Amino acid sequence: MPTATTERRPAEAPRRLSTPEELRRWSERCRAAGLIVGLVPTMGALHAGHRSLVQRARADCDRVVVSIFVNPRQFGPGEDIDRYPRSLDDDVRFVTEERADAVFVPTVAAMYGESAATTVHVDASITGVLEGAHRPGHFDGVALVVAKLLIACRPHRAYFGQKDAQQCAVVRRLARDLDTGVEIAVCPVVRDDDGLAVSSRNAYLNGDDRRRALAIPVGLSAAAAAFASGEHHPAALCALVRRPMEEAGFAVDYVAAVDADSLAAVDVAGPGCQILVAGRMGATRLIDVIRLGIDRPPLDAAGSHGAQVPGVIGIQGRE
C-alpha cells in the first residue's frame, strides 16, 4: 500500500522565453485553458524580496512567469547600469527553486529593436517628483518596459514590491489609465535581520557603510513610534527620519510624507500616509518606505531591538 512522503520532488526547470512573442504565445495558451496568469517583473540579482513576490504570485495564480531584464531605458547618464549586478544562472536557479512556470529573459534588441520610436509618459505630478526629480526620465523608462510586459503577457495580476513605492504608484496609474485589466499587487517590504530593506544594491555596501545604513530603519521606526503616539505633523515625522540619516553620514536626497496614490505632500499624516526615503551612503543609493499605521516599524518587523548605528542613538524596539 503506498504511503505518503514528505520528501519534496526536485523542481522542474521553468519554460524559458526569449522574445515578447514567445511570452505572448505562452500566456495565450494559459489563458485559453482558463488559468490565472501572474507576472513578476524583475531586473535580476534576485533576493528575498523577489522571493516574496514569486511566492505571493504562486499562492494567487495558476501559472507564474518571472521576467529578468535590466532595462536600459530607466538608467540615466552616469547611473550604474554597467555596475548593476547580473547573475542570470543564479537567477534561473532561484526561479526554478520557487517553482515558477516560466522565465522571460529577453535581450535589449528583443525588447526594443533598432527602430522603436514609442515612449510612455505618466503625468509629471507622479513621475517628476522625489525619484523623478533626482533621476530625470527614469519613470518614462519604467513605464515603457512595464507597458510592454503587460501588453505581451496580458497577466491577470502583476506583482511589485512596496519598497519601490513611487514605482508602484506609477505602475498602478499606468495600468488603470491604459485599461489593461491587470491587477497590480503590491507586496510588503522584506527586511534583513538588522532591519535594512533587502536590495540588490546592498551588496555594494562595505561593513562600515552597512552599519551606518541602519540609520534608515532607525529613523523610520522612530517616525512610526511617534505616529502611534499621536504625532501627525509631517515635518516632525520626517525630521525623525532625516536626523539619524544625516548623523550617520548619509547624503539625503529626500524624506517626504506623501499620499500613496498621488504622491502629493500631505498636510496631516494619517493612516496609510507613506514616508519615502532616499539617500546615498558612499557610492550606494538606497531607498525605503513605511506606511504609517499599517506597516510594523522596521526594527520590530525584522526582529531587531535596540539596533545601534554609528553616531546615532539606538531605538529600542517594543517587546
C-alpha positions as CSV (number, residue, x, y, z in Angstrom):
1,M,0.0,0.0,0.0
2,P,1.5,3.4,-1.0
3,T,2.4,5.7,1.9
4,A,2.6,9.4,2.0
5,T,6.0,11.0,1.9
6,T,7.1,14.5,2.9
7,E,10.1,14.4,0.5
8,R,9.9,17.3,-1.9
9,R,10.3,16.4,-5.5
10,P,13.0,18.3,-7.5
11,A,11.6,21.4,-9.1
12,E,11.2,21.4,-12.8
13,A,13.1,24.0,-14.8
14,P,10.7,26.8,-15.9
15,R,10.0,27.3,-19.6
16,R,12.5,29.8,-20.9
17,L,11.0,32.6,-23.1
18,S,13.3,35.0,-25.0
19,T,11.0,37.3,-27.0
20,P,7.8,39.2,-26.4
21,E,6.1,36.9,-29.0
22,E,7.1,33.8,-27.1
23,L,5.8,35.3,-23.9
24,R,2.5,36.2,-25.6
25,R,2.0,32.7,-27.0
26,W,2.8,31.1,-23.6
27,S,0.3,33.4,-21.9
28,E,-2.4,32.9,-24.5
29,R,-2.2,29.1,-24.1
30,C,-2.5,29.5,-20.3
31,R,-5.5,31.9,-20.6
32,A,-7.2,29.7,-23.2
33,A,-7.0,26.8,-20.7
34,G,-8.8,29.0,-18.1
35,L,-5.7,29.5,-16.0
36,I,-4.9,32.7,-13.9
37,V,-1.6,34.1,-15.0
38,G,0.7,36.1,-12.7
39,L,3.7,38.2,-13.8
40,V,6.7,39.1,-11.6
41,P,8.8,41.8,-13.3
42,T,12.5,42.0,-12.1
43,M,15.9,43.2,-13.2
44,G,17.5,40.1,-11.9
45,A,20.0,39.8,-9.0
46,L,17.1,38.1,-7.2
47,H,16.9,38.2,-3.4
48,A,14.5,37.6,-0.6
49,G,12.3,40.5,-1.7
50,H,11.8,38.9,-5.1
51,R,11.1,35.5,-3.4
52,S,8.2,37.1,-1.5
53,L,6.8,38.3,-4.8
54,V,7.1,34.9,-6.5
55,Q,5.6,33.1,-3.5
56,R,2.7,35.5,-3.4
57,A,2.1,35.0,-7.1
58,R,2.3,31.2,-6.7
59,A,-0.4,31.4,-4.0
60,D,-2.7,33.6,-6.1
61,C,-2.3,32.3,-9.6
62,D,-2.3,29.1,-11.6
63,R,0.7,30.0,-13.7
64,V,3.6,32.4,-12.9
65,V,6.2,33.9,-15.1
66,V,9.2,35.9,-13.8
67,S,10.8,38.4,-16.2
68,I,14.5,39.1,-15.8
69,F,15.6,42.2,-17.8
70,V,18.0,45.0,-16.9
71,N,16.1,47.8,-18.6
72,P,18.5,50.4,-20.1
73,R,15.7,52.9,-20.6
74,Q,15.3,53.6,-16.9
75,F,19.0,54.4,-16.3
76,G,20.1,58.0,-16.8
77,P,23.5,59.3,-17.8
78,G,26.1,58.5,-15.2
79,E,23.9,55.9,-13.4
80,D,25.1,52.4,-12.6
81,I,23.7,50.2,-15.4
82,D,27.2,48.8,-16.1
83,R,27.7,48.2,-12.4
84,Y,24.2,46.8,-11.8
85,P,24.6,43.2,-10.6
86,R,23.9,40.4,-13.1
87,S,23.7,36.8,-12.1
88,L,21.5,35.1,-14.7
89,D,22.5,31.5,-13.9
90,D,21.8,32.0,-10.2
91,D,18.6,33.8,-11.0
92,V,17.3,30.9,-13.1
93,R,18.1,28.5,-10.3
94,F,16.3,30.8,-7.9
95,V,13.2,30.9,-10.2
96,T,13.4,27.1,-10.5
97,E,13.5,26.6,-6.8
98,E,10.5,28.9,-6.3
99,R,8.6,26.8,-8.9
100,A,7.8,29.5,-11.4
101,D,6.3,28.1,-14.6
102,A,8.2,30.3,-17.0
103,V,11.1,32.8,-17.0
104,F,11.2,35.6,-19.6
105,V,14.8,36.6,-20.4
106,P,14.8,38.9,-23.4
107,T,17.8,40.8,-24.9
108,V,17.7,44.6,-25.3
109,A,17.3,44.0,-29.1
110,A,14.3,41.7,-28.5
111,M,12.6,44.3,-26.3
112,Y,13.3,47.4,-28.2
113,G,14.8,46.7,-31.6
114,E,16.6,49.3,-33.7
115,S,13.7,51.4,-34.8
116,A,11.5,51.6,-31.7
117,A,10.0,55.1,-31.7
118,T,7.4,54.9,-28.9
119,T,7.6,56.2,-25.4
120,V,5.2,56.1,-22.5
121,H,4.9,59.0,-20.1
122,V,2.8,59.2,-16.9
123,D,2.0,62.7,-15.7
124,A,4.8,64.6,-14.1
125,S,2.8,65.1,-10.9
126,I,3.7,61.5,-10.2
127,T,6.9,61.0,-12.2
128,G,8.6,64.4,-11.8
129,V,8.9,64.4,-8.0
130,L,11.0,62.6,-5.5
131,E,12.9,59.9,-7.5
132,G,11.8,61.6,-10.7
133,A,13.4,64.9,-9.6
134,H,16.7,63.1,-8.9
135,R,16.6,60.7,-11.8
136,P,15.1,62.6,-14.8
137,G,13.5,60.3,-17.3
138,H,13.7,57.3,-15.0
139,F,10.0,56.7,-14.8
140,D,9.5,57.1,-18.6
141,G,11.8,54.1,-18.9
142,V,9.9,52.2,-16.2
143,A,6.5,53.0,-17.8
144,L,7.7,51.9,-21.2
145,V,9.1,48.5,-20.1
146,V,6.1,47.8,-17.8
147,A,3.6,48.6,-20.6
148,K,5.5,46.3,-23.0
149,L,5.4,43.5,-20.4
150,L,1.7,43.9,-19.7
151,I,0.9,44.0,-23.4
152,A,3.0,41.0,-24.2
153,C,2.0,38.9,-21.2
154,R,-1.6,40.0,-20.5
155,P,-1.3,38.7,-17.0
156,H,-4.3,38.8,-14.6
157,R,-2.0,40.1,-11.9
158,A,1.4,41.7,-11.8
159,Y,3.5,41.8,-8.6
160,F,5.7,44.7,-7.4
161,G,7.5,45.4,-4.1
162,Q,6.4,48.2,-1.8
163,K,10.0,49.4,-1.3
164,D,9.8,51.0,-4.7
165,A,6.7,52.9,-3.6
166,Q,6.8,55.6,-6.3
167,Q,7.3,53.0,-9.0
168,C,4.2,51.2,-7.6
169,A,2.2,54.4,-7.9
170,V,3.4,55.0,-11.4
171,V,2.5,51.4,-12.4
172,R,-0.9,51.5,-10.8
173,R,-1.8,54.7,-12.7
174,L,-0.4,53.3,-16.0
175,A,-2.4,50.0,-15.7
176,R,-5.6,51.9,-14.8
177,D,-5.3,54.7,-17.4
178,L,-4.5,52.3,-20.3
179,D,-7.4,49.9,-19.4
180,T,-5.0,47.0,-19.2
181,G,-7.4,45.0,-16.9
182,V,-4.3,43.9,-14.9
183,E,-4.5,43.9,-11.1
184,I,-1.3,45.5,-9.7
185,A,-0.5,43.6,-6.5
186,V,1.9,45.4,-4.1
187,C,3.8,43.2,-1.6
188,P,5.3,44.4,1.7
189,V,8.9,45.4,2.2
190,V,11.2,42.5,3.1
191,R,14.0,43.3,5.5
192,D,17.2,41.7,6.6
193,D,17.6,40.7,10.3
194,D,19.0,44.1,11.1
195,G,16.0,46.0,9.6
196,L,17.6,47.2,6.4
197,A,15.3,46.7,3.4
198,V,16.7,44.0,1.1
199,S,18.0,45.3,-2.2
200,S,20.5,44.2,-4.9
201,R,22.4,47.4,-4.2
202,N,23.1,46.3,-0.6
203,A,25.9,44.2,-2.0
204,Y,27.8,47.4,-2.7
205,L,27.9,48.4,1.0
206,N,31.1,47.6,2.9
207,G,30.9,46.6,6.5
208,D,31.0,50.1,8.0
209,D,28.7,51.6,5.4
210,R,26.3,48.7,6.0
211,R,26.2,49.6,9.7
212,R,25.7,53.2,9.0
213,A,22.9,52.4,6.5
214,L,20.9,51.1,9.5
215,A,20.1,54.8,10.2
216,I,17.2,54.4,7.7
217,P,15.3,51.7,9.7
218,V,16.1,53.5,12.9
219,G,14.6,56.7,11.6
220,L,11.5,55.0,10.1
221,S,11.0,53.2,13.3
222,A,11.2,56.5,15.2
223,A,8.6,58.0,12.9
224,A,6.3,55.0,13.2
225,A,6.5,55.1,17.0
226,A,5.8,58.9,17.1
227,F,2.8,58.4,14.8
228,A,1.4,55.7,17.0
229,S,1.8,58.1,20.0
230,G,-0.2,60.8,18.3
231,E,2.3,62.8,16.2
232,H,0.6,63.7,12.9
233,H,2.7,66.6,11.7
234,P,4.5,65.6,8.5
235,A,7.6,67.8,9.1
236,A,8.1,66.4,12.6
237,L,7.8,62.8,11.4
238,C,10.2,63.4,8.5
239,A,12.7,65.1,10.9
240,L,12.8,61.9,13.0
241,V,13.8,60.0,9.8
242,R,16.2,62.5,8.5
243,R,18.2,63.2,11.7
244,P,19.7,59.8,12.2
245,M,20.5,59.5,8.5
246,E,22.4,62.8,8.5
247,E,24.2,61.8,11.7
248,A,25.3,58.5,10.2
249,G,26.8,60.3,7.2
250,F,24.0,59.9,4.6
251,A,23.7,62.3,1.7
252,V,19.9,62.6,2.0
253,D,18.1,63.1,-1.3
254,Y,14.7,63.4,0.3
255,V,12.5,62.4,3.2
256,A,8.8,63.0,2.3
257,A,5.4,62.2,3.7
258,V,3.0,61.7,0.8
259,D,-0.3,60.3,-0.3
260,A,0.2,56.8,-1.6
261,D,-1.5,57.3,-4.9
262,S,-1.0,60.9,-5.9
263,L,2.4,61.3,-4.2
264,A,1.3,64.7,-3.2
265,A,2.7,66.1,0.1
266,V,0.2,65.7,2.9
267,D,-0.8,68.5,5.4
268,V,-1.6,65.9,8.1
269,A,-0.2,62.4,8.3
270,G,-3.0,59.9,8.6
271,P,-3.1,56.1,8.4
272,G,-1.8,54.9,5.0
273,C,0.4,58.0,4.5
274,Q,3.8,57.0,3.3
275,I,7.2,58.3,4.3
276,L,9.5,57.8,1.4
277,V,13.3,58.0,1.9
278,A,16.3,58.1,-0.5
279,G,19.9,58.8,0.2
280,R,23.5,57.9,-0.6
281,M,25.8,56.0,1.7
282,G,29.2,56.3,0.0
283,A,28.6,55.4,-3.6
284,T,25.5,53.4,-2.9
285,R,22.0,54.9,-3.2
286,L,19.3,53.4,-1.0
287,I,15.5,53.9,-0.9
288,D,12.9,52.8,1.7
289,V,9.3,53.5,2.7
290,I,6.9,53.0,5.6
291,R,3.1,53.2,5.5
292,L,2.1,54.9,8.8
293,G,-0.4,53.0,10.8
294,I,-0.1,49.9,8.5
295,D,3.5,48.7,8.5
296,R,5.3,47.4,11.6
297,P,8.3,49.6,12.5
298,P,11.3,48.1,10.6
299,L,13.2,47.2,13.7
300,D,10.2,45.3,15.1
301,A,9.4,43.8,11.7
302,A,13.0,42.5,11.4
303,G,13.0,41.2,15.0
304,S,15.8,43.6,15.9
305,H,15.8,45.5,19.1
306,G,18.0,48.5,20.0
307,A,20.0,48.4,16.8
308,Q,23.0,50.7,17.1
309,V,24.2,52.9,14.2
310,P,27.5,54.8,14.4
311,G,26.7,58.4,15.6
312,V,23.1,57.6,16.2
313,I,21.2,56.7,19.4
314,G,19.6,53.3,19.1
315,I,15.9,52.9,19.2
316,Q,14.6,50.3,21.4
317,G,12.0,48.0,19.7
318,R,8.8,47.2,21.5
319,E,8.7,43.8,23.2
